[in-house]
């Protein structure tokens, strides 16, 4: 008898679970339909309500928890309409009712906020020698961050296939059902048009855009972005710079590029290629840049340029603790030079300080034009700390207008190596929820 009741109990539990799974799947379909619905697909009251719902989500995404009264005031919509639409969003698992909020007196209102477990976004940073992955929720919390270090970027179909394979592996093993991931931001070095989804440096021989190829291979809505702009946005949004709405992010990796935020928005320029600062003809030298022109900023201050200078100096007999690595026929990476500088290697220190002085002069040019509130220095070279920043700030002060320089703050990046992937995830999230 006991066994019979136990089997019946398990059967009912299974039915309840199946019913729950069906309901959850239904909610996920509603979520996807809601966020993917185009404005021209709805008319009249439905269209108006859709726009108000998106406004509610956007307000909560920027300002956090709020009350019905706050939403009514900010969105200029009646209390009954806001109450109904917030209730709909709670039913759709996009918004949560977080209970009563304490007030000085009178009736305590309910406070509402975005749900953080209903939907997710992925971010992918395709680097020259690694791929970073992140998974974030609707509140931009990082749920998972991982790296694929056994990778080398090459402009061929085999590499593209491997990228798609690695992305699929991440999506399958991130701990979240793929149908809960509403979008994926992918960033890559070089010139990228985020509107068309095309990279103009890698995988250009395909008739499809890189975005279309990755979407086709993964089944996830994709936003393609330049890696420096993605890092810039992560720096702006995630590190608490809410007081500064005009910033410059200078990425000093193996190349040189900038990200620009004006009035809290990324600046793209007419064709979407703004930020190629490393290809400014800054020097009167005969060094050919990767872009094919001579004298670009990258030919003197990029990680690749500093690596080349180190190799030539050692070859000419200048002493360095990196000589053993050079004699062994190993490539000297910019990270090796930074590490050597921190171990009091004079040649490494001199090369970094020389780069810092030249970068500072170029930054003076930028701040005289943009007059930013904040300049953030990121990339591999930022790890050199004061060896880079002291000559950089000294040169910026020397070559910029004093009125501009004194109003500009400088700091090193506070983000981790996954900043590009995080920024890409934030950007696809903003696009989907309408920010």
N, C-alpha and C positions, 0 to 999 in steps of 0.2 A: 504493500500500500504506500509506504514511504517513497519507494522508488518511483511509483506512478506519479505521485504529486511532485516529486523532484523534477521528473522529465517534463511534466506540464509546466512547471515554473520556468525551466530553461527555455521552453518553447515560447512562452509569453515574453520573456526577456529578449529573445531573438526577434520576435515580432516588433517589440517596442524599439529595439535598436534599428531594425530595418526602417520603421516608420520615421525615426529620428534622422537616419541617413538620407531618406527621401526628402524630408523637409529641409535638411541642410543643403542638399543638392539644389532644391528649388530656390532657396534663398541665394545661393551662389549664382544661379542663372539670372535671378532678378538683379543682383549686384552688377553682374557683367552687362546686362541689358541697360541698366541705369547709366553706368559710366560710359558705355560705348554709343549710347543713343546720340545722334546728331540733332542739332537744333532745328533743322528743317524737316525732321521726321515727325514732329508733333506740332499741333496747331492749337490756338485758342487757350483755354484754361489749362490744359495739359502742358502746353509749352511754357506758360507763365509759371506754373508750379515747378516744372523741371528746373527753370532758371533760379527760382527762389531756393530750391533744395540745394543746388550747386553753390549758391551764395552762402547758405547755412554751413555747408561743409567747408568752404573756403575760409569763412570767418573763424570757425573752430580750429582749422588747421594752422592759422596764423596766431590766434589769440588764446587758444586752449579752451577750458571749460567756460560755460556762460549760461545765463538764464534766458527764459523766454523774453523777459523785458529788455535785456541787452540786445538780443537779436532783433526785436521789434524796432528798437531805436536805431540800430546800425543799418538795417536793411530797408527801413521805412515801409514796413508791411504790418498789417493789422494783427492784433494779438490772436484772434481766432484762427487766422490763416497760418501764422507761425506755429501755433499750438498743434494744429492738425498735421502740418508738414513735418514737424519735429517728431510727432507720434509715428508718422509713416516711416521716417528714417530709423526710429528705434525698432519698429517691426522688421525693417529690412536689414537689421544688424549693422548699420553703418554708424549709428549714434547710440550711446548708452545713457540711461537715466541714472545719475550718480547720487540721487537722493536730495534731501533738503540742505540748504546752505544757511549758516548762521547769519542773522541780521540783528541790527540794534534794537529793533522792535517790529511789531506787526507780524503779518503772516509770512512764514519762511518759504521762499520759492525753491523749486527744484532746479538743480544745476545739471547741465547736459554736456557731454563731451564725445569726441570721436571714439569709436570702438577700435581696439588695437589688435584684435584677433580675427576679424572677419576677412580682411583682404591684405595682400602683401605685394611687395615690389622687389625686383631683383636688380642688382647693379653689377656690371662687368667692366673691368679696366684691362684692355689688351695692351700689355707693355711689350718692350723689345725682347725681354728675357723672362717674362712671367705674366700670369693672368691672375688678377684679383677678383674675388666674388664677394658680394654681400647680399643679404636678405634683410629687408626692412619692413616694418608694419606701417599702418596708416599714419602713425604719429612720428615717423622717421626714426624710431628706435631700431638699432641694429640687432637683429635676431641671430644672425650667423655671419661670420667673416672668415674667409679661407683663401688660400693661395695655391696656384699651380705653378711650381717653380721649375719643372722640367719642360720648359717651353722656349722656343726661339721664333720670333716673328719673321716671316719671310713672305715675299709678295708672289705667292703661287697658290694653285688650287689645293695642293696637299695640305698646306698650312691652314687655309680657310676651312677645309673639311675637319681638320683637327680642332680648330676653334669651336666649330659647331658641336663637335663631339664632346668637348670639355664642358661647354655650356649645358648641354643636355644631361651630362653626368651630374653637374651641380644641381640642376633643377630636380632631377630624380632622387637626389640624396640629401636635400636641404632640410628635410623633416616636415615640409609643408606640401600638401597636395597641389599639383601644378595648376589645377583649375581655380585655386585661391590666389594665384599670382596674376594680378591684372595687367602688369606691364613690366618691361625690362629695359633699363638704360644701359647702353653699351658705349664706351668711350675708347678712342684710339688716337695715337699721335698723328700729326700732320693736318693738312687742310681737310675739313669736314663741313659739309652743308647739312645741317640738322633738318632743314625743311624737306630736302629731297632724299635724305638718308644716304648720301653718297660720300665715300672717301675718295679724295683726289690724290692720295699717296699710295694706298694699298688696295689691291684687288679691283683695279680699274678696268680690267679687260672684260669683265662680265657685263652683259646688257642689263642685268638686274642690278639695283643698288645693293650695297652691303646690308642695309637695313632689311630689304625685301628678302634677301637670301637667308639671313638669320631668322626672320619671322617664319619663313617657309620651313626651315629645318627644325624649329623649336615649337612652333604653334603659339608663340607668345607675342603680344603687341610690343614693338621695339622702337625706342628712340635712339638714334645714333648721334653722338656728340664728340667734340674735340676733347682730348684728355685734360688739357690745361684749363679749359672753361669748366669742366666738371669739377676739377679740384678747387678752382676758384669759388664755385658755388658752395661746395662743402665747407670751405673755410669761412665764407660769409655767413652761411646759415647755421652751421653746427657748432661753431666755436663762440657763439654768444655775442656776435658783433651787431646787436640790434641798434646801437646808437649811431654806428657808421653806416650810411647808405651809399657812400661813394668810395669805393676801394679799388686798389690795383693789386693784383696777385702776380708776382714775378716768379715763374718756375724755372729754376736753374738745375736742370738735369743734364743729360748728355746733349741736349739742345737748350734753347732759350726761347721762352714764349711768355705772354702775359694774358691774364684774364681781367676783364673790366666789369665792374658793377657800378651802374649809375642809377641813383634813386631806387636802389634795392633790386634792380633788374640787370641780368646779364646783357652786355652790349655785344651785338653780333656784326654790325655794319651792313652794308647793302647786300653783299653776296654771302654773308655768314662767315667770313674769313678773318674778322678782326682779331688782333692779338698776335700776329706773326712778327713780333718785335725783334726776334733774333735775326731776321733777314733785313734789318736796317743797315745800309752801307755806312758803317760808323768809322771804319779804319782805312787808311791809305796803304793797304798791303796787297800782296799778290796771291794771297791764299784763296783758293777757290772753295766756296761754301757748297754744302749739299744741294742748295737751290740752283747752283750753276753760276752765281755771280761772285764777284770778288769783294773782299773787305767787309763782309757782314759781321754784325756783333758776335754771332756764333763762332766765327773763325778765331776769336781771341779768348772768349770767356766761358764757352760751353764746357761741359765735362769732357767731351771728345777732344776739344782744343787743349785743355789742361793735361789730359793724358798724353797727347802728342808732345807737348812741351817737356813733360817729365822724361819721356823716352829719349828725346833728343839731348837733353841735358846730361843724362846718365851716359849716353853714347859718347858725349864729348868729354867725359871724365869727371863730371861734377859728382861729389860724394852724396849718397843717400842710403838710408836703410832699406830702400826698395831695390838696390842694386842686385841683391841676391835673386829676387824675383825676376828681374830683367835678364840676368845671366842665365837663368834656367829656361829662358825662352817663353815665359808666361806673360800674358797681357796684363798691364798695370791699369786697373780700373780707378775711376775717380774716388770710389769709396776707400781704396787702398791709400790714396794720397791724403785723404782726410784723416784716416787712422794714423798714418805716419806723422802728420802735422801734430796730432794730439800726443804723439810720442816724441815731440821736440825735434822732428826732422827739419832742418833748416831749409832745404830745398823745397819741401812740400809747403812749408809755411810761406815762403817767398812767392811761390806760384799762386797760392790761394789769396794772399794779400794783394798781389798784382791784379788778379781777376776782380777782387773786391773793389779796388780803386776804379777800374774801368767800368764795372757795373754801376758803381755809384754815380759816375759821370753820366751814364746813359739814363739812370733814374732821374737825375736832375732835369734832363730833357723831358721826361714823362710828366713829372709833377708840375713843371712850369706850364704844361699844356692842360693837364686834367685837374690840377689843384685838389687831389684826393684827401680824404680825411685819414686814410690808413693805407700803408704799403706793407704787404705781407710777402716775405721771402720764403719760398718753399723749394722742394726738389732736393737732390743729393747734396748740393753745395751748402744748403742751409744747415746740414749737420756739422759744418765747420765752426759754427757759433761765432765767437768774437774774432777769430782769425779772418772771417769774412766780413762781419758786420761793422767792425771798427773802421777799417779803411773805406768800406762802402758808405757809411753815414758821413764820414769826414769829406769824401769826394762829393757827395750829394750836397752837403752844406756849402762847399766851395763853389760849385758850379750852378747852383740853383738860386733863384731869387729869395732873399731872406724872408720876405713877407709870406711866401708860399711854403718855404721849408719849415718855418716855426709853427705852422698850423698842421703839419703832417706828422702823424705817428708812424713809427716803424716797429715791426716785430717779426720774429721767426714763426714759421708755420707751427701750429699746435696739433695738426692732424697726423694720423698714422699713414702708413704706406697704402692703405686701402681708400684714401680720400677720393681718388678718381671714381672708383666703383660706387662709393657712397653718394657722391655728387650726382652721378648718372642716375642712381635709384631715386634720388630726390627730384630730379628734373622730370622723369617719366611720371612720378607720382603727381607733381604739380600739373603736368599736361592733362592727365586723366581726370583729376578732380576739378580742373578749371581755374587754377591759380595763375 
